[in-house]
Amino acid sequence: MPTVVEIADLLERRANGDFGAADDVWADEVTVWRNGSQSEFQVPGKQRNERTRAELEVLQTAMPDFHTESIVHVDEAASVIIEFATWSGHTVRIPGSAVEGEYHRFVQCFIYLVENGKITHIDVYDDAATGRRWNELMTHTRLLKLVQ
């Protein structure tokens, strides 16, 4: 069973492009809460990790200079990992998108709770308006791939 410090290291490796690094750190069901939301939701841990991997791969397509940077802090006594993540880059031309050709920067904070060697809960803090623009960018990038 990995320690909180080992899980934090795997999350850092994932943030730096080693997408498979954190495959085995998720509980079967992960509780997720996002700032601005009145409720939490459950997501299968494996699905949560695959979605993050897919998002990062789409963003690398949308932004040839896509860059991620994460700063990770660990509180072993509380079994908590805090990740400050910044995603940034310039978008390629994506017809139909209001965000094409621009520089984008998205800052997020993830608070992970670790129980029995697995991440069981995530609190996500970000700017909802910026998040919507990033979702639009990812949607238009996926659609572009479908019509090519």
N, C-alpha and C positions, 0 to 999 in steps of 0.2 A: 504494500500500500504506500503510494507516494506521500511525502510530507507536503506541507503547505509551501515551503520554500521550493521544493522540486516542481510542484504544480506551477508556481509563479515563473520559474525558469522556462517551463514548457510554453506558457502563455507568451512570454517574451520572444521565444524562438518562432512561434506562430506569427506574431506581429512583424517579425523580420523576414517573413516569406517562407518559413518552413511550415507549410500549411498542415502537414500531418503530425506535427509535434504534439499537439494537444488533443489528439483523437481520443485518448483513453482516460481523460480527467473528468468527464462529465457523468453525473448521476443519470440513472435511467430516465427520470423526470426532473427537469430543472424549473424552478419557479422564477419568473422574470417580472420585474416591475420597472416601468419607465416613468421618468419625471413627467408631470402633467397628467398622468393617468390616475383614475380613481380605483383601479383594480390591478391585481396580479394575474398572470396567466401561466399555464403549464405548457412546457414544450419538451419533447423527448431530447435528451442531451445530445445524442448522436445527430439529430436533425439540426439542433442549434449550431453545432460545430460545422456541419456541412453547409448551412446557410451562410455562415460567416466566410467560409472558404469560397463559396460561389460569388458572394458580394465582392470580395477582394479580387478575384479573377476577372470579373466584369469591369471593375474599376481600373485594372491594369490595361484592359482593352480601350476603355474610354479615355484614359490618360496615360500616354506613353511615358510621361515623367512622374507617374504616380509614386508617392512616397508615404510610407507609414513610419511613425515614430511613437514608441511607447515608453513610458516611465512607469515602473512597477514598484510598489511598496508592499511589504509583507508585515502583518502583525500575527506572529506565530501564536501568541497567547490567545488571541481572539479567533484564530483560524480564518483570517480575512486577508484577501489580496485586493489592493486598489491599483487599477490601471488607468493612467491618463494617456489616451491615444489621440494622435493627430494624424489625419489623412489629408493629403494635399496633392495638387497637380493641375495641369492645364488640359482642358478637354479637346478632343479631336472634333472635326466637323461632324455633327450628328443631325441630319436633316429632321426638322420638326421639333427639335428641342430648343427650349428657351435658354438653355445653359451651355450651348456650344461655344467653343473657342475662348472660354474664360478660365481664369485661375480660381480654384476652389480650395477652401480649407475647412475641415470639419473636426471639431474637438469634442471628445467624448470622455466620460469618466465611468468606469465599470467597477462596481464593488462586488466581489465574489465571496461567497461564504462556502467554506470547505468543511465537509463532514465525512468522516470515515474514508479519507483519501479521494473524495470526489467533490466537484463543484455542484452544489445543490440549489443555490439561490444567486441571482444576479440583480443588482439595482443598476439602472442605466440613467445617466444624467447627460443631456445634450441640449442643443438648441433645436427645437422642433421645426422651426422654419427652415433652417439649414438642412436638417434631416430630410425634409420633404423635397428640397432641391436635389439632394444626393439620390433619393429614391427615383425622382424623375430622370435623372441622368442614367441610372442603372436600367430603368425601364426602356428608355429610348435606345440605349446601347444594345440591349437584348433584342429589341425589335429590329434594329438595323441588321443584326446578324441573321435574322429570320428571312429578310427580304433580299439579301445579297446572294 
